[in-house]
Amino acid sequence: MKVESTFIYLIMIPSLISIPEPQIPTPGPNPLPSPGPGTVPDPAPQPVPEPVPLPIPQPVPAPIPQTVP
């Protein structure tokens, strides 16, 4: 059923996010040259922090005009 697969999907996602996986650097359009025999190797790449969800602004209800008798 689709509902069961959805529950499994919701259960699997947090477990995948909580496990820190090694960040594999993908080569960009300009890859860095390989270090020579006399250069110091760069430190290990730091994991990219997950984006923090921004709070969704709630719509403010318009004030009701009070008729003054």
C-alpha positions as CSV (number, residue, x, y, z in Angstrom):
1,M,0.0,0.0,0.0
2,K,1.1,3.6,-0.5
3,V,0.4,4.5,3.1
4,E,2.9,1.9,4.4
5,S,5.6,3.0,2.0
6,T,5.0,6.6,3.1
7,F,5.5,5.6,6.7
8,I,8.6,3.7,5.9
9,Y,9.8,6.8,3.9
10,L,9.2,9.1,6.9
11,I,11.0,6.6,9.2
12,M,14.0,6.2,6.9
13,I,14.7,9.9,6.2
14,P,15.6,10.9,9.8
15,S,17.9,7.9,10.2
16,L,19.6,8.8,6.9
17,I,20.0,12.4,8.0
18,S,21.3,11.6,11.5
19,I,24.1,9.4,10.2
20,P,27.1,11.6,9.2
21,E,28.2,10.3,5.8
22,P,31.6,11.2,4.4
23,Q,31.4,14.2,2.1
24,I,32.8,13.2,-1.3
25,P,34.0,16.3,-3.0
26,T,32.7,16.5,-6.6
27,P,35.1,18.0,-9.1
28,G,33.9,21.4,-10.3
29,P,34.5,23.0,-13.7
30,N,38.0,24.0,-12.6
31,P,39.4,21.1,-10.5
32,L,42.3,21.9,-8.2
33,P,45.7,20.6,-9.4
34,S,46.9,17.6,-7.6
35,P,49.4,18.5,-4.9
36,G,53.0,17.9,-5.7
37,P,55.5,15.8,-3.6
38,G,56.6,18.8,-1.6
39,T,53.2,20.5,-0.9
40,V,51.2,20.1,2.3
41,P,47.9,18.2,1.8
42,D,44.7,20.1,2.5
43,P,42.8,19.2,5.6
44,A,39.7,16.9,5.3
45,P,36.6,18.8,3.9
46,Q,34.2,19.8,6.6
47,P,30.6,18.5,6.3
48,V,28.2,21.0,4.9
49,P,25.8,22.1,7.7
50,E,22.1,21.5,7.0
51,P,20.1,24.6,6.1
52,V,17.9,25.8,9.0
53,P,14.2,26.2,7.9
54,L,13.1,29.8,8.1
55,P,10.0,30.5,10.1
56,I,6.9,31.0,7.9
57,P,5.3,34.4,8.6
58,Q,1.8,34.0,9.7
59,P,-0.8,36.3,8.0
60,V,-1.9,39.1,10.4
61,P,-5.7,39.5,10.5
62,A,-6.9,42.9,9.3
63,P,-8.4,45.0,12.1
64,I,-12.2,45.2,12.0
65,P,-13.3,48.9,11.8
66,Q,-15.5,49.7,14.7
67,T,-18.4,52.0,13.9
68,V,-18.8,54.7,16.5
69,P,-22.4,55.5,17.2
